[in-house]
Amino acid sequence: MAANMVGLAYIAAAQDRRADALATLDEAHSIAHSHGAHAIVRQIEQARTEI
């Protein structure tokens, strides 16, 4: 689920909805972190720097 949210964040950013993109990444980070999905957390961090 959190991995899909990274994709949604990129879509939101491409639509000039940066605030929505960052909010999506915040939620994805919370989910990934709580499940110990370290690789997804790294993807989220990378997406945040790109957005």
DAMOLIN-V255968 format. One record per pair of residues at least 24 apart in sequence whose C-alpha atoms are under 10 Angstrom apart, sorted by the first residue. I is the first residue (numbers start at 1). J is the second residue. D is the distance in whole Angstrom. If there is no record, write none. Layout:
i: [I | I]
j: [J | J]
d: [D | D]
//
This chain:
i: [1 | 1 | 1 | 1 | 2 | 2 | 2 | 2 | 2 | 2 | 2 | 2 | 2 | 2 | 2 | 2 | 2 | 3 | 3 | 3 | 3 | 3 | 3 | 3 | 3 | 3 | 3 | 4 | 4 | 5 | 5 | 6 | 6 | 6 | 6 | 6 | 6 | 6 | 6 | 7 | 7 | 9 | 9 | 9 | 9 | 10 | 10 | 10 | 10 | 12 | 13 | 13 | 14 | 18 | 19 | 21 | 21 | 21 | 22 | 22 | 22]
j: [28 | 31 | 32 | 40 | 27 | 28 | 29 | 30 | 31 | 32 | 33 | 35 | 37 | 40 | 41 | 43 | 44 | 28 | 29 | 31 | 32 | 37 | 39 | 40 | 41 | 43 | 44 | 28 | 40 | 29 | 44 | 40 | 41 | 43 | 44 | 45 | 46 | 47 | 48 | 44 | 47 | 44 | 47 | 48 | 51 | 47 | 48 | 50 | 51 | 51 | 50 | 51 | 51 | 51 | 51 | 47 | 48 | 51 | 47 | 48 | 51]
d: [8 | 8 | 9 | 10 | 8 | 5 | 7 | 9 | 6 | 6 | 10 | 10 | 9 | 7 | 9 | 10 | 9 | 8 | 10 | 10 | 8 | 10 | 10 | 6 | 9 | 8 | 8 | 9 | 10 | 9 | 9 | 9 | 10 | 8 | 6 | 10 | 10 | 7 | 9 | 10 | 9 | 9 | 8 | 9 | 8 | 8 | 9 | 9 | 7 | 10 | 10 | 6 | 9 | 7 | 10 | 9 | 9 | 8 | 9 | 7 | 8]
//
